[in-house]
């Protein structure tokens, strides 16, 4: 396992632990955080994005989180 891969795994676990939701998935690859899932509110999305952006060693964020109300339309 490369050093970058180990760091990505540690960062992914840190984000997962602090988001604490079954509605979101986080994968970190080479310092890029990929977020996916379904949020109940825009505020919830904003909180997840803000926390992830503030996490050490995240260089870029790719957001695939969808708002639940947009899925029902």
Secondary structure, DSSP 8 states (H G I E B T S, - for coil): --HHHHHHHHHHHHHHHHH--TTEEEEEETTEEEEEEEESSHHHHHHHHHHHHHSTT--EEEEEEEEHHHHT-
